[in-house]
């Protein structure tokens, strides 16, 4: 506890009795009273002080004679850390694209949108933000605590966060300082003073060990597999058919000689008695708790475990207790543990096509009794008696009875609701909004992107069924009515928001589409139209990307050739430039050998104020994971080819 002297606040008062109370803000209200001295009253002619926990937070002090509400900032804790819980990440559609900032509880912008993505503030008053595919940390004033130089920053755990860059993984402290120059091939978050890491051995095999909070290798990488520490122990694999439970110093507590042993949960570990055999459960001392009888066995949680009894990779999931007794029969396609003694029981929407998704019922995990059979299409974990769900129509909260809760809001569409401080965050149909606890909307993502008078871009939504959702642009401000109609009809068509997705039950794919302003200058508007088509049952879907270059005066859509002088050999020149970049720039090492044959006359492209960009679709010249290989060509390299007096160039110069 910290003692804070308050004499200056009552200087000049007559001697008398002064009562003090200290309250802590819990994100909803001043609901936590901090116990003070045993005496109820302190004389004003004596030292007046309050005791405050040495933990960052927002505190209020009340006086019996005249209530005061000073904000007490603890030593070494910046005010920004105390405000963190009051700010919420929010995306804004702007002429510079979709950028993230932060709003306060009233829905007002607290940190201007300038990030490609922004996460919730953490308990230490820091938030992860992204710029140009790099992650950094800010405080709640928007000040950079860590510049965006990392490819990844994990949430803080025990005062440390895992970060990664081109050299590997390491740990940073809450001041953003790397605690060690060492790098690992992989690193988990700190758990009970130990962070699981891996590195390659001389034979090329990944081995596992543990760092401490200072990045010191306290347990060397000698294990073939390993898990995080929990309740003072961790499971490691010594070699084939030999697992062990170790303590934080690496001492072996128990050894298990089986082909497979799973991570512990509630003091039990899944295991296989023989190679490719069925699964049962062990006590941590190695004695058998549940005989092998399952084709899959998940870790225990809350005294229960999800198991599968189907053969041939089928789904027949149920729920058992720690004695192996069946609580919920193993007849379901899915069983999801939701916490707070509740589970979701999933059955396929279409029995012959289970990959199309499930409908869920809520059941009591203690008794197995089904509480609500109303079909839910998406279910999240319970938190404080509420779980976010969605059905065919709406997204809302359910209570522990499995029925719609009294807590608003109820929103049309599919998505999730989550608590963000005193607000409720809604991520529904790919759009973010915030509500207060009474269900009143505090903030929602803007649907109009202002460009420059008289121009703006309006967002429209097309959702003919739950598996087809497109947001498409409508350009406003084009003076000639016929031109305006032609431009917007074409944008709607290119966005696949015209007559598509009307197959109903025969539709064998899902599709999402969206747009963003990529570039705007003078009368040139460049829009990025993105999409993702997923055939049900496929390993992955296929993304699409189209850039439209529109002259807002005459409505013309420009093609690549419009940028260059008539008769110029721009295709050959651009092909050579891209070929040299592939050959000489290491960032393009992923390009398939001998697949690049040059660009086409109508090669997909986009422009900004500095350069021309040429791009290829996934699989065209590189693996799917490479996305859209893109090549930047500064105008200075090709000025001799550009028609600087042409309409396209003049539209943005």
Secondary structure, DSSP 8 states (H G I E B T S, - for coil): -EEEE-GGGGTT--S-EE-EEEEEE-SSSEEEEE---SSS-EETTS--EEEE-SS---EEEEESSS--------TT--HHHHHGGG-EEEEEEETTEEEEEEE-TTS-EEEEEEESEE----TTS-EEEEETTEEEEE-TT--EEEEEEESEE---BTTBEEEEETTEEEEE-TTS-BS-S--BSEE---BTTBEEEEEE-TTS-EEEEEE-TTS-EEEEEEESEE---BTTBEEEEEETTEEEEE-TT--EEEEE-SSEE---BTTEEEEESSTT--EEEEETTS-EEEEEEESEE---BTTEEEEE--STT---EEEEETT--EEEEEEESEEEEEETTEEEEEEESSTT-GGG-EEEEEEETTT--EEEEEEESEEEEEETTEEEEE-SSEEEEE-TTSSB-SS---EESSEEEEEETTEEEEEETTEEEEE-TTS-EEEE--SEEEEETTEEEEEEEEEEETTEEEEEEEEE--SSHHHHHHHHHHHHHHTT-SSTT--GGG--EEEEEEEEEEEEETTEEEEEEEEEEEETT-SS-EEEEEEEEEETTT--B--GGGGB-TT--HHHHHHHHHHHHHHH-GGGTTB-TTT-----TT--EEE-SSEEEEE--TTTSB-GGG-S-EEEEEHHHHTTTB-TTSHHHHTT-
